[in-house]
Amino acid sequence: MPNLIRTIQLALKSLMLHKLRSGLTMLGIVFGVFSVIAMLAVGEGASQQAQKQVLELGATNIIIRSVEPPRETSSSSNNSSFVLRYGVLRADYDLLSKTIPTVQQAIPIRELTKACRHLHREMNCRIVGCTPEYLDVNHLELAQGRYISDKDRREKSNVAVLAAGSAQTLFQYENPIGQSVKIADRYYSVVGVTRSREASAAIGGSMSGQEYNSDIYIPLETMRARMGDLDINRSQGSFSAKEVELNQVTLRISDQDQVVKTADVIRESLKRNHGDKQDYSVVVPLELLKQAAQIKGIFNVVLGSIATISLIVGGIGIMNIMLATVTERTREIGIRRALGAKQRDITMQFLTETMVLSGSGGLIGIALGLATPRAFDGIKLIVTNFVMEGGAGSDIGRMFNGLEPQIVPMSLPIAFGISVGIGVLFGIYP
């Protein structure tokens, strides 16, 4: 024990004689350890974010969405008109909800974008024709009033529930409950307002990173009676129309173990109804969750490997400096040998110096790695202020806003152990 303490003291004294060189040599290990911890933290955060988004879709849910097929080119004149019919049919909804025993609940929705107005204030809103179950399946909460009821559906009532953003834009500081909002050419009585929330990047959905906050919800039957299935777009010299009966059907399965099998049955049923027409997509969150777990493992291995390379580069730097140090201290080594020091004593001293360098670098790297979440908050602030200005920048900003790095506890001892091991490995040869 006294010999070990003496060896450590000699190693520290030797390293302190060349502070700048020792510090620069240690930087390779510092950044290597920091990279391992930071990259694994970002990878874990991204994985948890993806899992959260998938779970928000519901582990026992199967989501069927209408997908617009590629348009066929036509040689007709510019004054042509046509109706593009595609997507999930009400017949599909009836078939799946009534004939598949494992389907516990089916929630249909229809979506249209319309101009909405209150007094002199106007905005374009996503009008969602839905059922009372939509509130629960999309994790929405009411801030005021009530939601759509079964009575509203039966009577095809002109009632509307506003999302927080729609209420703020159209009514500002007024209480919207009991007032009217004009959607297209009809008036609807406002019966409720939902709380503000950011939408998840729903995989396979039309909302992908957009907000729920500009929505207005009305009964599905009211939407069909007042607006029909046609969505007409007029442009100079021509017009086109899309006919979509349902934009989405969410199926809740009674048993999680039956989700994948039920999804296969649904795909076969839809294939019989739609033939080769690829105008729908079937999203199974449970399958996506399993894929996310596999991707997480691959992602962590790739990130960890990249960071480990920087550690190895740091180790090569240590070996390079120690080779130069041994050459410089040949005279010291000779004197110590002449005074009775054994070869293992000389080897131990140089190994101790490399271990002190790599160990100290590892500890500093761990300290920096633990600060990754705070540093990432600063990066998000910069991205939010300077990048989120629409387009791709807006998508990047939303990605950063949702990402929270999570320190992986096992990465700390692993990174430190690797740093010390590299110190020993690259210190033996000199």
Residue pairs with C-beta under 8 A, 6 or more apart in sequence:
7 345
7 348
7 349
7 352
8 352
8 356
10 349
10 352
11 349
11 352
11 353
11 356
12 356
14 325
14 349
14 353
15 22
15 353
15 356
15 357
16 22
21 321
22 357
25 317
25 318
25 321
25 357
26 357
26 358
26 360
26 361
26 364
27 314
27 361
28 310
28 311
28 313
28 314
28 315
28 316
28 317
28 318
28 361
29 311
29 314
29 315
29 318
29 357
29 358
29 361
29 362
29 365
29 419
29 422
29 423
30 314
30 361
30 364
30 365
30 368
31 310
31 314
31 365
32 307
32 308
32 310
32 311
32 312
32 313
32 314
32 361
32 365
32 419
33 311
33 361
33 362
33 364
33 365
33 366
33 368
33 369
33 415
33 416
33 418
33 419
34 365
34 368
34 369
35 306
35 307
35 310
35 311
36 304
36 307
36 308
36 311
36 365
36 369
36 411
36 414
36 415
36 418
37 365
37 366
37 368
37 369
37 370
37 372
37 407
37 408
37 411
37 412
37 415
38 307
38 368
38 369
38 372
38 405
39 303
39 304
39 306
39 307
40 300
40 303
40 304
40 307
40 408
40 411
41 369
41 372
41 373
41 405
41 406
41 407
41 408
41 411
42 303
42 372
42 376
42 403
42 405
43 296
43 299
43 300
43 303
44 296
44 300
44 405
44 406
44 407
44 408
45 403
45 404
45 405
45 406
46 299
46 403
47 292
47 293
47 295
47 296
47 299
47 300
48 404
48 406
49 402
49 403
49 404
50 292
50 295
50 296
51 289
51 292
51 293
52 200
53 200
53 201
53 202
53 203
54 203
54 285
54 288
54 289
54 292
55 285
55 289
56 139
56 200
56 202
57 63
57 200
57 202
57 203
57 283
57 285
57 288
58 137
58 250
58 252
58 285
59 256
59 259
59 285
59 286
59 289
60 252
60 253
60 254
60 255
60 256
60 259
60 286
61 137
61 250
61 251
61 252
61 253
61 285
62 250
62 251
62 253
62 259
62 262
62 263
62 266
62 282
62 283
62 284
63 204
63 205
63 248
63 249
63 250
63 251
63 282
63 283
63 284
63 285
64 88
64 92
64 96
64 248
64 249
64 250
64 251
64 266
64 270
64 280
64 281
64 282
64 283
65 88
65 204
65 205
65 206
65 247
65 248
65 280
65 281
65 283
66 86
66 87
66 88
66 244
66 246
66 247
66 248
66 279
66 280
67 86
67 87
67 278
67 279
67 280
67 281
68 84
68 86
68 87
68 242
68 279
69 86
69 277
69 278
69 279
71 84
74 80
74 82
78 237
78 238
79 237
79 238
80 238
81 238
81 239
81 240
81 241
82 240
82 241
83 230
83 240
83 241
83 242
83 243
84 240
84 241
84 242
84 243
85 242
85 243
85 244
86 242
86 243
86 244
86 277
86 279
87 244
87 245
87 246
87 247
87 279
87 280
88 108
88 244
88 245
88 246
88 247
88 248
88 249
88 280
89 245
89 246
89 273
90 108
90 245
90 246
91 273
92 246
92 249
92 269
92 270
92 273
92 280
93 106
93 108
93 246
93 249
95 269
95 273
96 103
96 106
96 249
96 251
96 266
96 269
97 103
97 106
97 251
99 269
100 262
100 265
100 266
100 269
102 253
102 254
102 255
102 258
102 261
102 262
103 251
103 252
103 253
103 254
103 262
104 252
104 253
104 254
105 133
105 251
105 252
106 249
106 250
106 251
106 252
107 130
107 131
107 133
107 134
107 137
107 249
107 250
107 251
107 252
108 130
108 131
108 220
108 246
108 248
108 249
109 128
109 129
109 130
109 131
109 134
109 220
109 246
109 247
109 248
109 249
109 250
110 128
110 129
110 130
110 220
110 223
110 224
110 229
110 244
110 245
110 246
110 247
111 126
111 127
111 128
111 129
111 206
111 247
111 248
112 126
112 127
112 129
112 223
112 227
112 231
113 124
113 125
113 126
113 127
114 124
114 125
114 127
114 183
114 184
114 227
115 122
115 123
115 124
115 125
115 183
115 184
116 122
116 123
116 124
116 125
116 127
116 166
116 170
116 181
116 182
116 183
116 216
117 170
117 181
117 182
118 170
118 171
118 176
118 179
118 180
118 181
118 182
121 169
121 170
121 171
121 172
123 166
123 169
123 170
123 214
124 214
125 166
125 183
125 214
125 215
125 216
126 214
126 215
126 216
127 183
127 215
127 216
127 218
127 223
127 227
128 134
128 215
128 216
128 217
128 218
129 218
129 219
129 220
129 221
129 222
129 223
129 224
129 227
130 148
130 217
130 218
130 219
130 220
131 148
131 153
131 219
131 220
132 147
132 148
132 149
132 150
132 153
134 140
134 148
134 217
135 142
135 147
135 148
135 194
137 250
137 252
138 212
139 197
140 194
140 195
140 197
140 212
141 194
141 195
141 197
142 161
142 192
142 193
142 194
142 195
143 164
143 193
143 194
143 195
144 175
144 176
144 177
144 192
144 193
145 161
145 177
145 190
145 191
145 192
145 193
146 161
146 191
146 192
147 161
147 191
147 192
147 217
148 159
148 161
148 191
148 217
148 218
148 219
151 157
152 159
152 219
152 222
153 219
153 220
153 221
153 222
154 221
156 219
156 221
156 222
156 225
157 219
157 222
158 186
158 187
158 188
158 189
158 218
158 222
158 226
159 188
159 189
159 190
159 191
159 218
159 219
159 222
160 181
160 183
160 188
160 189
160 190
160 191
160 216
160 217
160 218
161 190
161 191
161 192
161 193
161 194
161 216
161 217
161 218
162 170
162 171
162 176
162 181
162 190
162 192
162 193
162 194
162 215
162 216
162 217
163 193
163 194
163 196
163 212
163 213
163 214
163 215
163 216
163 217
164 193
164 194
164 195
164 196
164 197
164 213
165 196
165 211
165 213
165 214
166 213
166 214
166 215
166 216
167 176
167 190
167 193
169 214
170 176
170 181
171 179
176 190
176 193
177 190
177 191
177 192
177 193
178 189
178 190
179 189
179 190
180 187
180 188
180 189
180 190
181 187
181 188
181 190
181 216
182 188
183 216
183 218
184 226
184 227
186 226
188 216
188 218
194 212
194 215
194 217
196 213
197 211
197 212
197 213
198 211
198 212
198 398
198 401
198 402
199 207
199 209
199 210
199 211
199 212
201 208
201 209
201 398
202 208
203 283
203 288
204 281
204 283
205 248
205 283
206 247
209 395
209 398
229 243
229 244
229 245
230 241
230 242
230 243
231 241
231 242
231 243
231 244
232 239
232 240
232 241
233 239
233 240
233 241
233 242
251 262
251 266
253 259
253 262
256 286
259 284
259 286
260 284
260 286
260 287
263 282
263 284
263 287
266 282
267 282
270 280
270 282
274 280
308 418
311 415
311 418
311 419
311 422
312 422
314 358
314 361
314 419
314 422
315 358
315 422
315 423
315 425
315 426
316 426
318 354
318 357
318 358
318 422
318 423
318 426
318 427
319 426
319 427
319 429
319 430
322 350
322 353
322 354
322 426
322 427
322 430
323 429
323 430
325 350
325 353
325 430
326 333
326 350
326 430
333 346
336 345
336 346
337 343
337 346
347 428
350 427
350 430
351 424
351 427
351 428
353 427
354 423
354 424
354 426
354 427
355 420
355 423
355 424
355 427
357 423
358 419
358 420
358 422
358 423
358 424
359 416
359 419
359 420
359 423
361 419
362 415
362 416
362 419
362 420
363 416
365 415
365 419
366 412
366 415
366 416
369 407
369 411
369 412
369 415
370 407
372 405
372 407
373 404
373 405
373 406
373 407
376 403
376 404
376 405
379 400
380 400
380 401
380 403
383 396
383 397
383 400
384 397
384 400
384 401
387 393
387 396
387 397
388 394
388 396
388 397
388 398
